[in-house]
Amino acid sequence: MRISLYLPIILTLFLAACTPSGETGLEGVVLFAERPLAGAEIEVYLRAEKDRGTQPFTSVSSDEQGRYRLNLPPGRYYLIGKKQEETPDGRRRMLFGECPANPLEVAQGMSRAPNFSLREMGRDGELSGRADTGVSGRLTLAGAPLPRGFVYVYTENAAGLTGPSYGAAAQSGADGTFILNLPPGRYHLVARQRADGSRVGEVAGGDLNGAYPGNPVEVQAGVILPLGDLPLTPVDGERHAARRASGPFAATETLLRGRIVDADQQPVTGISVFAYLDSRMVGKPKYRSAPSAADGAFVLYLDDGGTYYLGARAALGGPLEPGERVGTYDGDPRHAVAVARGEERDLGAIVVREVW
C-alpha cells in the first residue's frame, strides 16, 4: 500500500528526467568566415591534453544553420570542430577550430556555448586567410627597421609562444614591414630572426626574438589591422643555456639520438621525440627531446634505463592538426626501444608524415 502511494511521485520524477526539460548538455553554433557552417563535426573531450590516441567522448554534426546540440551529463568539457570539404574549384581543404571558452561547464539544463569559428588549415598546418583580412606591421631592432625576420601566429598562449606555431607566415621586407593574411579571429604574434637565416628551429643565443606587445590581436573580416612596430631583442645565450640545462632537456648519461626525416629521407626540423612508458602512447610522455635541428638531428635524454615507446610530432599534446607531421620509431613493431642506464644509443632515422 505504501508503494502505491509513492508510485505517482516516482513516475513523475522519472518522466521529468526523460523530457527535454530534464536534459543537460551543450548547444551552440559553429561558423566559418563569420557564417553558419553545416556538416561540421563537433567533438567533445574530457580533458585538454589530447594526443593521437585520444578518442572523443562523443560527437555530433552541425545542421544547415550551423547549430549543434549535445546531451551530456554534468561536468567540464572541451569542444573542437572539424570539417573536410571540397571547394568549388575542386581543392580539398580542412577546417578546424577550438571553442575559445574551453572548458565548458554543464550543470543543469542545456548550457549555451559561445559561437566559435573554424579556420582553414593549409599545408604545413598554416592558417589560410583572405587577401583583404589580416594584420600589417614593422619589425624593428633598437628602433631601426629589421629586414628578413619571420612573423609567427599562435592561436593561444598556453605554451608561452614557444614551439611550433599555427602559421610561420610572413617575412619582413627590406624596410622591416610585413603583411600577414589571416581569417577573422584572435591571435598572438611573435617574431624571430635566427642567425642562420632559417625559418624554423629552436632559438639560440644571438638570435632575435620578440612578442607583439599588444597581444592578443583581434582580426576582423575585410580589415588589414595596422599593428605598428614589433620590436625584437637578442636572445641571451647564457640565460637560454641555463634554462635548457635545468629544464626537460637537461643532459644525462642515458640518451637516445637519431634523425627526423620525411618520406623522401630529407631532414625535418622542429620535431620532438616523445618517450612513453605505455605502449598506447597516450597521455603525458615521460620524456621529450628538444625540437630536431636543421639537419633533423635530435637527442632524447633519459633519467634511467628501461623500455620506452617512441613517437614524434611537433606539438606537445592537443589534437593533431591537419598538415602536422607525425611518426613513430619503427625499429621495433611495438615502436619500443630498450636502453640500459648510462647507455647512449643511435636509433637512426624516424620518418614523419603529414596527417590530413
Phi, psi and omega in degrees: 000318179298321180298318182295329179292323181274346185302316179300323180294316180298316180296321180297315179296320180296315181293325178296323179290336183267354181267162180305328181293341179265004181285150169233149180158202183229146173217153181182194182227135176253142188234161167215129184054039176066019177235148178303139184246118178273149173075015176279143178269117178261116182254142182247129177239154181268351180210163184280328185279086182254131173237188189294345180266359183271127177263145179294151177296318175197172179206161179206155179262146177283150181274191184297336178263013179076008183276148174221155181217125184236121173276118185221146173289161178307140181160192179246137186221154177243128182250137169229156178236144180218148169201130174252129184212170178249132180281165180303333179270011175087008181270136176275136178221156180242128177254140184208147174188153175250146176294123184293345181269004179306140355278152181257137182265132172246123179238275179242139177071189179271118179273141180271118176274144178295146176300141176221154187254143170270155180237149179282129179255127180262192177297146185066017176074015182281152178279134178259130181230165178283156183293338182259011184227132178154212182224159173222159180182192181220131174275138181226156173225115184054037177086351181261150179302140180245109178279157170061033170264153182257139177253131183242152184241130173239143179265357173203167188246017186299325183266012178072027179058043174235165180081186183298141181260173176282338178200117174268084211262321189224149174242134183291149180276192183298333179264010178083356185275157178212155170230131185233113180276129183219153170291161175303141180158187180249133186221157169248133182245142175218149180235145180217150170223113180274147184300329181272001178080004184285156182277326183233168181122158181292139177288153181223174178303134182095340174288166179250141184211146176190138175263144179296127185293343180263013179301145353278158179253146179256120179258127180248150182300136176078012183230130168265106186281119178282124184262344186080214184273142172242100185281142174246152177227155179294144175281126179287114185299317182292316179294321179296316180295322179295319178297318180293319184294333182257000183261201184290349181257017180299137183293141176225173180280344180254122185205156174239137179229165179172200181225144174261125181226163175267186183297339178265012179067023175269142183296145178237127180263161174081014181253131176260150175256132184246135179250124180246151173272343182257132182296341178284342180054051177243161181077201183277131179289157178287319180221157173214152179267162168294156179304144181299148183280181182300331178269009180084356185290143175219157173227127179248110181272138182236144178282337185206163175284173180149189177255125183235148178252125193249131172231166182219134174196173182278318187266152174261104181078179182084161180291153176297135178266143175303132182089352180290143178266128179223159179193178178222159173287121185250018175285354178217140182302334180268002184065029185254151173221134177258129182225139179273154178300131181085000182272142170250125187230135177263120183270353184077217186264139169248123184268130175245146181229153178289140178252134179231000000 
